[in-house]
Amino acid sequence: MSESLILASASPQRARLLEQLGLAFTAIPADIDETPRAGETPEALAERLARTKAEALSAAYPGARILGSDTVVAYGNEAFGKPVDLADATRMLTALGGTTHRVITGVALFSAGVTETCTVVSEVTLDVLDEAAIAAYWATGEPQGAAGAYAIQGHAGQFISHLSGSFSAVMGLPVYETAALLRATGLNPLYQNNVDRRTA
């Protein structure tokens, strides 16, 4: 898989965003421990997890460019990952409702033994949701795989009153910054004709 591009993720949203760059790639999930470290800021957590995902596959795929990304929803210094159940989602959405909070997405590109990273911070304002609305939203199945228990590109869009920053980053992969990282390694988006995506 020399000179190929790998997306170290099982996220269909990240895959769709990467497809916008017009590059062929293979999606291969990276199995890593995503537990926050004591005293770790949400920004540091997002960057570390993105880096760890990219580097986790490097030994198995020498010569490949490997792209890792991770998104953390944060209010103050509290990081919200993916909810484990309805009660956890209710806790998150209740805490975030009526606030403007940060959505931090870290991106890392491993290439030729070097990992370059960047972090994109956006601000999102979420409506106050009562328990009935949260339960109805949970029943859609959308919150289960989303940091902060909401997906801005889906049903939750109706609860978002304001976004400042990168919509694609809040979805899970900042397209502009990702393209810049790839160009720095000599891979030029839209200059390749092959846009077929393969999933391992």
N, C-alpha and C positions, 0 to 999 in steps of 0.2 A: 504493500500500500504506500510505496514511496511517492512523495510529492502530492499525495492526496490531501483532501480536507476532511476532517472528522469533526462533527458536532458532538461533544460529550454530554448528551442530554437525551432523555426520552420525551421531552416536552413537544407536543405538536405545535404549540404556539411559537416556540423558538425556531422550529424547523420551517414554519411558514415565513417567519421574518427573514431567516437566512436565505430562503429561496428568492426573496426580493433582490438579492445582489446578483442573481444570474449565474451562480457558481454551482458546479456539481459537488455534492458532499455525501458522506455516509453518517447517519445518526447512530451512535453507540453510547448507551448510558454508562456513566461512571458511578460505581457503587462506593460512596464515601460516607464517613461519619460527619453529619452536619450539625452536631451538637455545639452550641456556642461555648467559648472559653470564658472563664471567670474574668470579669472586667473588660471584655472585648466589646468595642463599640459596634453598632450595626453596620457602619461603613467598613470597618476592618473585617467583620464577619463576611460580608458579601464578597469582598475582594479575596479573602483567604479561600472561601469555598470555590469561587470561580477558578482560582489558581490550582487548587487541589484537584478539581475535576479535570482540568486540562492535563496536568502532569500525571494523573493516575493512569492514563492510557498510553503514555509516551513510550514505556518499555515494550509494550505489546505491538506498537505500530511505529517502528523507527522510520524516520524520514517523512512522516506525515506532519502536516500542520493540524494542531488540535485546539479546538475552540471550546472553552468552558465559560459558563455564565451562571450567576446565582442572583436571585432577587430577595430582598429583605424589606418587609414593611416595618416601619419604626415610628413610635410616638415617644419623644424624648429619647432616652437610652434603652427603652424596652423594644426588643425585636420580636416580631410576630412571624412565625413560620407558617407551615400548613396545619390546619386544624385536624385534630385526631377524631373528633366527633362533634355532634351538634352543640353540646355544652361548651366545647372549646371554641367553636365558631361564634357562639353567642357571646362569650367573654370577649373575643377579639373585636367583633363588630360593634358591641356596646361601648368598648373602650375607644374605638376609632370614630364612632358616630358623632357628628357635630364638631369634629376637629379638622384641622389641616395637618396632615402627617407626612412623613417622608417615605418615599419608595426608593430604595437604593439598589441599583443593579451593578454588580461587578462583572467585568468581562476579562478573560485571560486568553492569550493566544500563545501556545507553545510551538516553537519552530526552530529547528536546527540547534537544539539544546538550550534555548533561551526562552523565558516566559515574559511577555510584556502584558501589563494590565492597565485597566482604567476603570473608574467608578463614576457612574452617572446618578445624580440625586435629583429626583423630581418631587414636587409637592402636590398632594391630592387632598381635596376637601370632600368628605363623605357626609351624607345626610344622617340624621338620627334615625335609627331603625328600631321599631318595637319588636317584641319577641315573635309576634305573628308573622311579621315581614321577614325576619331572620329565618324562621322555620320554613316559610314558603320558599325562600331563596335556597336554603339548604336542600330542599326536596328536588331542586333542579339538577343536583349533582355537581354544580359548577364550583362551589367553594372548597370541595374536598382536596383538590390538587393545587390550590392557590395560596400563596403567601398572604397573610392577613385575612384569609377567608373570603376574598372577593377577586373576581377577574374583570378588569375594566373593559375588556373587549366583548364581554358577554352581557348577561342580564343585569349585572351590577352597574352598567353604564347609566342606568336610569337613576342611580343613587349618587352619582358623582356630579357635584355642582361646579367644580373648578379643578383644572389641571395646569400646573406650571412646570414645564420641563419637557421630557421626551415621552410621547405616548408609547412608542415601541419599547422603550426601556421599562416602562411600567408593565407592559405585556410580558417582558422577560428577556429581551435582547435589543439593546440600542443599535439601530441599523447604521446610523451615521458613524458612531465610534467604532463599531465592528468593521465597517468598510475601511476606515483609516488604519486599523491594526493590520488588516490583511494586505493593504497596499504597501505598508512598510516592509512586508516580507516578500514583496514582488508579485503578489497575487492580485490581479486587477479585476474587480467586479465589473460585469457587463462586457468585458473583453473576450470572454470565452463563449463559445456557441453551445456548449453542453450544459443544460440546466436540469438534467434528470437527477432526481434524488433517490438514492438507495438507502434502505434501512436495514442494518444488520440485525 
